[in-house]
Structure formats: structure tokens, C-alpha cells
Amino acid sequence: MPSLDFEHERDAFRHFYNDNSLLLEEAKESLVSLISALLRDNGEISFSKIEGRVKSREECILKFIRKYRSGLEQASENYTIRDHISDIIGLRVVCLYESDIKKVISEFESEFEVIEITDKSAEIEGTDATFGYKGTHADLKIKPPRSEFSEYRRFKDFQFEVQIRTVVQDAWSTLDHKIKYKKSIPQNLKRRINTLAALFELADREFLEIREETERQVEVAKESYEEIEKETDTGGAPPGSGQPKKFTRAPLDAFSFLRIANHFFPDFTFEDHKVDGFVDEIQSRRSETTRGKFNWYMKNGISAVKDYADHKAKNDGRRMNPFTLMRHSLYYSDPDTFHDIISESARKDFDAWLKENGHPNGVRSEQLS
């Protein structure tokens, strides 16, 4: 029964903790696995890690003394220590972007019994007592029907706390703990710490805005190819004149690459890191490559390369993916510059097929501007 006898309640809490220490650890591991699976299955939440810990017995008691004991005893309100320590089991979800925090909360509201949601960031605004920001805390319990499943039934009475932070908030929190004497330092140091906290907050917002602008650019890349088509060989010399071809100077980047690649391979999904690496490969071999020039490389070579790919599929059973087709198109159109963008054995095989089938091996690089 709850009481106002601190020594009695402290001993009762110690007995509870000792009797359940292994179960608390098991619950923590189970909850980390459960939340990891829920957020992965959601598919719309970007997170970097999910981790957990069980607060030590004496740390729980010290927290109760620091935050609750005096107020409860002054109000003559009976208590048990366990009821006031919501984070005996504590988990942390570290998201990539601020917008993911709301998505995590929404997932929790759907999957768990929500005791309380606390926005720690809002709590500290306008005060010098605490610096930086703390993210969002959710006090939760397992609810039916999951609480009746055998793997969760033993934990259904445990309340647990989940801290939800961005990567930047998590980094700030780590550094914030290293700043000494935060409540009594001189005002000029407080201002410097607040300035640093503001920079961290700005970084969070910039990461989100950069992601949103990147996604917008990717969507634009899917919309229209005609704009780049107009830049291809504009003002060029007549075929066979031996004069350099002309291309406008808009540089090839990941977004213009996607416009061109999506035009030639509309049913293929291009992974962002592979796009980034491939554009870098192209520019490392010819730094002035424009999007018009890359489009010309593709238009000039893709027909022959696809014929060659059909030949390979029929004779060797090997299918060439779009990146391989583009590598061959680059080599076909500009063999001097892109000599090593395909392997030596691939070059020999491709050259032999071109010769056998009467294809000219592209044009020399000095003919391109």
C-alpha cells in the first residue's frame, strides 16, 4: 500500500527492482526489437538507431528524491516510488529529420497505450536554466491485443519511456552533458552556449530543407526530358563535316542525369547513391561534361549498345543493366575519354562485336566540344 514512509517505500522499491531486474532487461530488449520492426515496416520514417537501457535501482531512487519526494510529502500524498519513475525502462529513437519525430509519435499512438507525450524542446524555450533541446518523450505501455501475446504478456504492466530525437538533437544532448556548472556560469558564457544551441537547431532545419529540396528536384527530373533535348547538339555542325559539335553549358548533375536516364530507361528505379557515384565517374573522366553532351552520348550509342546487349543475352545468358548499358554508350560515343569506364575484357568483346556487325566505334573525343 502507498504511504508517506520514505524508508518503507524505498525498501519496497528495492525489493520490486531486485525481483524484476532480469525481466526488466528482457522487456527492454523485446521493446527495442518491436519498435525497430514497427518503424522499419512503416517505410516513411528515416532513423539511424534505436537503443535502450534499464535505469539502475539507486538512480531511480535518487530521481524520486530529486523530483517528487518533497512535493508529495508536503501535500501529505501517499506514494509508491515505482509509480513516479516512468523511465525505469528507457528507449531512444534517433531520427534523421525533425519531420520524422511526428511520424514516430503517430506510429506510437497507433501501436501503444500512450500515457503522456512531452515536448522537451518547447519546455526549455525562453529559459537560461537548460540549454539546447531535448527532443520529445513518450510514456507508453503495451496495449491489447499485443499485450495478450505470449512474448509480451509478461511485460504488459511495465510502463516505459521513449526519447525521440534527431541526430543533431542527440549530438547536442551528448555535448550538453559535458558542459559544467550550467546553472551558475556567467551570463556571457550562457549567451555563447545559447548561440551554439541555436546553430544546432539551424542545422536540423537545414538538413530537413535540403532533403525536401532534393526530393523536389528528383520529382522535377521525372517530369520533362524535352528541356535537355533542346540543349543537345544545338548549333552543331552538319554530320560528317568534321567540325566540333556544340552543347550548351548546363552541367551534368544527379538531377539532370536522372532526367536523361529516366527517358532511356523509364521502368528502372535508380538508387540515389549509385546515381551520385556514376555522375562522379563521368565528371572525373571529363569534368566539362554537360547534360546536353551526356544526352548526346546516350542518343548516339544506345541503339548499337542495345543490339549488343541482345546479342549477349542470347549467347551468354547475361543481361546488361541500365548502368552497364550507359557505360557502353559512353565508351561507344567517346572511346578516348571513356576508355576505362568498362573493363578491358568488356572492351575487347564489345569492339569485336562492333567490327563484326559493321558499327563504327563512335567518334573520337577531339571532335566533341
C-alpha positions in Angstrom: 0.0 0.0 0.0 1.2 3.6 -0.7 2.4 5.5 2.3 4.4 8.6 3.4 7.1 6.5 5.0 10.1 7.0 2.7 12.3 4.3 4.2 9.4 1.8 3.8 8.7 2.8 0.2 12.4 2.8 -0.7 12.8 -0.7 0.7 9.7 -1.8 -1.2 11.0 -0.4 -4.4 14.4 -2.1 -3.9 12.6 -5.4 -3.4 10.5 -4.8 -6.6 13.6 -3.9 -8.6 15.6 -6.9 -7.4 12.8 -9.3 -8.0 12.2 -8.0 -11.6 15.7 -7.0 -12.8 16.1 -9.8 -15.3 12.5 -9.3 -16.5 13.2 -5.6 -17.0 16.2 -6.4 -19.1 14.2 -8.8 -21.2 11.4 -6.2 -21.6 14.0 -3.6 -22.8 15.4 -6.0 -25.4 12.0 -7.0 -26.6 10.8 -3.4 -26.9 13.9 -2.4 -28.8 13.2 -5.2 -31.3 9.5 -4.4 -31.5 9.9 -0.7 -32.1 12.7 -1.3 -34.7 10.4 -3.6 -36.6 7.4 -1.2 -36.4 9.5 1.8 -37.7 11.1 -0.3 -40.5 7.7 -1.6 -41.6 6.3 1.9 -41.6 8.6 2.8 -44.6 8.2 6.5 -44.2 10.5 7.1 -41.2 14.2 7.7 -41.5 16.1 6.7 -38.4 19.7 6.0 -37.6 19.4 3.9 -34.4 17.1 2.6 -31.7 18.7 1.7 -28.3 17.6 1.1 -24.7 18.7 0.8 -21.2 17.3 -0.1 -17.7 17.9 2.7 -15.2 19.8 1.4 -12.1 18.0 0.9 -8.9 19.7 3.6 -6.9 19.5 6.1 -9.8 15.7 5.6 -9.8 15.5 6.3 -6.1 17.7 9.4 -6.4 15.4 10.7 -9.2 12.4 10.2 -7.0 14.0 12.1 -4.2 15.1 14.9 -6.5 11.8 15.4 -8.4 8.9 14.1 -6.3 9.5 13.3 -2.7 9.4 16.8 -1.2 6.2 17.8 -3.1 4.4 14.6 -2.2 5.3 14.8 1.5 4.3 18.5 1.7 1.0 17.6 0.2 0.6 14.6 2.5 0.0 12.4 -0.5 0.8 8.7 -0.1 3.1 7.3 -2.8 5.0 4.3 -4.1 8.3 5.1 -5.8 7.6 2.9 -8.7 4.6 4.9 -9.8 6.7 8.0 -10.2 9.6 6.5 -12.2 8.2 6.2 -15.8 11.6 5.6 -17.3 12.9 2.5 -15.5 12.9 1.1 -19.0 14.1 3.8 -21.3 14.5 3.7 -25.1 15.8 6.2 -27.6 14.8 6.6 -31.2 17.2 8.7 -33.2 15.7 10.0 -36.4 17.4 11.8 -39.3 15.0 14.7 -39.7 12.7 16.8 -37.4 9.7 15.8 -39.6 10.2 12.1 -38.6 9.6 12.8 -35.0 5.8 13.4 -35.6 5.7 10.3 -37.7 7.2 8.3 -34.8 4.7 9.7 -32.4 1.9 8.9 -34.8 3.1 5.3 -35.0 3.3 5.0 -31.2 -0.2 6.4 -30.8 -1.4 3.6 -33.1 0.5 0.8 -31.6 0.8 1.5 -27.8 -1.2 2.9 -24.9 0.0 6.5 -24.6 0.3 7.7 -21.0 1.9 11.1 -21.9 3.7 12.9 -24.7 6.1 15.6 -23.6 7.8 18.0 -26.0 11.1 18.8 -24.1 12.1 21.3 -26.8 9.1 23.5 -26.0 9.7 23.3 -22.3 13.2 24.9 -22.4 12.4 27.8 -24.8 12.9 31.2 -23.2 14.9 29.9 -20.3 18.5 30.0 -19.4 18.2 27.2 -16.9 18.7 24.5 -19.5 20.5 24.8 -22.8 19.9 23.2 -26.2 16.9 20.9 -26.8 15.9 17.6 -25.5 13.6 16.2 -28.2 10.3 14.5 -27.4 9.5 12.0 -24.7 6.7 9.4 -24.9 5.5 7.4 -21.9 3.9 4.2 -23.2 2.6 0.8 -22.3 1.8 -2.3 -24.4 -1.9 -2.5 -25.1 -4.3 -5.2 -26.4 -4.2 -7.3 -28.4 -0.4 -7.3 -28.4 -0.3 -7.4 -24.5 -2.0 -10.8 -24.6 0.6 -12.3 -27.0 2.8 -14.8 -25.2 6.0 -12.8 -26.0 4.7 -9.6 -24.5 2.3 -10.8 -21.7 5.0 -10.7 -19.0 5.7 -7.0 -19.8 2.2 -5.6 -20.1 2.3 -3.9 -16.7 5.6 -2.1 -17.3 5.5 1.5 -18.4 8.4 2.6 -20.5 9.7 5.9 -21.8 10.9 6.5 -25.4 13.0 9.6 -26.2 12.6 10.6 -29.8 15.4 12.9 -31.2 17.0 13.8 -34.4 20.7 13.0 -35.0 21.5 16.7 -34.3 19.5 16.8 -31.1 21.2 13.6 -29.9 24.6 15.1 -30.6 23.7 18.2 -28.8 22.4 16.2 -25.8 25.7 14.4 -25.6 27.7 17.6 -25.6 25.3 19.4 -23.3 26.1 16.8 -20.6 29.7 17.8 -20.8 29.1 21.5 -20.0 29.9 22.1 -16.4 28.0 24.4 -13.9 25.3 25.4 -16.4 23.1 27.0 -13.8 25.6 29.3 -12.3 28.0 30.3 -15.1 28.5 33.9 -16.0 25.9 35.5 -18.4 28.5 35.8 -21.3 29.0 32.0 -21.2 25.3 31.4 -21.2 25.0 33.5 -24.3 27.7 31.5 -26.0 26.1 28.3 -25.1 22.7 29.5 -26.4 24.4 30.6 -29.6 25.8 27.1 -30.1 22.4 25.6 -29.3 20.8 27.9 -32.0 23.4 26.7 -34.5 22.4 23.1 -33.8 18.8 23.9 -34.2 19.6 25.7 -37.5 21.5 22.6 -38.7 18.4 20.5 -38.0 16.2 22.8 -40.1 18.7 23.0 -42.9 19.0 19.2 -43.2 15.3 19.0 -43.5 15.0 21.7 -46.1 17.9 20.2 -48.1 16.1 16.9 -48.1 12.8 18.5 -49.2 14.5 20.4 -52.0 16.4 17.3 -53.1 13.1 15.4 -53.3 11.5 18.3 -55.3 14.4 18.2 -57.7 14.1 14.4 -58.1 10.4 14.9 -58.9 11.2 17.6 -61.5 13.7 15.1 -63.0 10.9 12.8 -63.7 8.7 15.4 -65.4 10.4 16.5 -68.5 13.1 15.4 -70.9 12.4 18.0 -73.6 14.3 20.8 -71.9 17.6 18.8 -72.1 16.8 17.5 -75.6 16.9 21.2 -76.8 20.4 21.5 -75.3 21.7 18.5 -77.2 23.8 19.4 -80.3 22.3 22.9 -80.6 24.1 24.8 -83.2 26.1 21.8 -84.2 27.9 21.3 -87.5 26.3 19.1 -90.1 27.0 15.4 -89.7 30.3 14.3 -91.4 31.7 17.9 -91.5 34.5 17.1 -89.1 33.6 20.3 -87.1 33.1 20.1 -83.3 29.6 19.6 -82.1 28.2 22.3 -79.8 26.5 21.8 -76.5 25.0 24.3 -74.1 26.9 24.6 -70.8 24.4 23.4 -68.2 26.5 20.9 -66.2 25.6 17.3 -65.7 24.5 16.7 -62.1 22.5 14.0 -60.4 19.1 15.6 -61.2 19.8 16.2 -64.9 21.3 12.7 -65.1 18.0 11.3 -63.7 16.0 13.2 -66.4 18.1 11.6 -69.1 18.3 8.1 -67.6 14.6 8.0 -66.9 13.9 8.9 -70.5 16.0 6.0 -71.8 15.1 3.5 -69.0 11.6 4.6 -67.8 10.9 1.3 -66.0 14.1 1.2 -63.9 14.5 2.6 -60.4 17.8 4.4 -60.0 19.3 4.2 -56.4 20.5 7.6 -55.3 24.0 6.5 -54.1 24.6 4.8 -57.5 23.5 7.8 -59.4 25.8 10.0 -57.3 28.7 7.7 -57.9 28.1 7.3 -61.6 27.9 11.1 -62.3 31.1 11.5 -60.3 32.7 8.8 -62.5 31.7 10.7 -65.7 32.9 14.0 -64.5 36.2 12.6 -63.2 36.9 11.5 -66.8 35.6 14.6 -68.5 35.0 17.4 -66.0 33.3 19.7 -68.5 30.6 17.1 -69.4 27.3 18.9 -69.7 23.8 17.4 -69.6 23.4 18.1 -73.3 26.7 16.2 -74.1 25.7 13.3 -71.9 22.3 13.1 -73.6 24.2 13.1 -77.0 26.4 10.3 -75.8 23.3 8.3 -74.9 21.4 9.0 -78.2 24.5 8.3 -80.3 25.3 5.0 -78.7 22.2 3.4 -77.2 20.9 1.8 -80.3 24.1 -0.1 -81.0 24.6 -0.9 -77.3 21.1 -2.4 -77.0 21.7 -4.6 -80.1 24.9 -5.7 -78.5 23.1 -6.4 -75.2 20.5 -8.5 -77.0 23.4 -10.5 -78.6 24.9 -11.1 -75.1 21.6 -12.2 -73.7 21.1 -14.7 -76.4 24.6 -16.1 -76.5 25.8 -15.9 -72.9 22.5 -15.5 -71.0 23.9 -12.3 -69.5 21.6 -9.3 -69.2 23.1 -5.8 -69.0 21.5 -3.5 -66.5 21.0 0.2 -67.4 24.2 1.4 -65.8 26.2 -1.1 -67.9 24.3 0.0 -71.0 25.2 3.6 -70.2 28.8 2.7 -69.7 29.0 1.0 -73.1 27.2 4.0 -74.7 29.8 6.4 -73.2 32.6 4.2 -74.5 31.0 3.8 -77.9 30.5 7.6 -78.3 33.8 8.8 -76.9 36.3 5.8 -76.7 39.3 8.0 -75.9 37.8 9.7 -72.9 35.8 6.7 -71.5 38.4 4.0 -72.4 38.4 2.6 -68.9 34.7 3.1 -67.9 34.2 -0.6 -68.9 36.7 -3.4 -68.2 39.4 -4.5 -70.7 37.6 -7.8 -71.4 34.3 -6.0 -71.9 36.0 -3.6 -74.3 37.6 -6.3 -76.4 34.3 -8.2 -76.6 32.3 -5.1 -77.5 34.9 -3.9 -80.1 34.9 -7.3 -81.7 31.1 -7.4 -82.0 31.1 -3.8 -83.4 33.6 -4.7 -86.0 31.8 -7.9 -86.9 28.5 -6.1 -87.3 29.8 -3.1 -89.2 29.2 -0.5 -86.4 31.6 2.5 -86.3 33.1 2.7 -82.8 31.7 6.1 -82.1 33.6 9.3 -82.8 37.0 10.5 -81.5 37.0 12.7 -78.4 38.7 15.6 -80.2 35.5 16.0 -82.3 33.5 16.9 -79.1 33.3 20.3 -77.6 
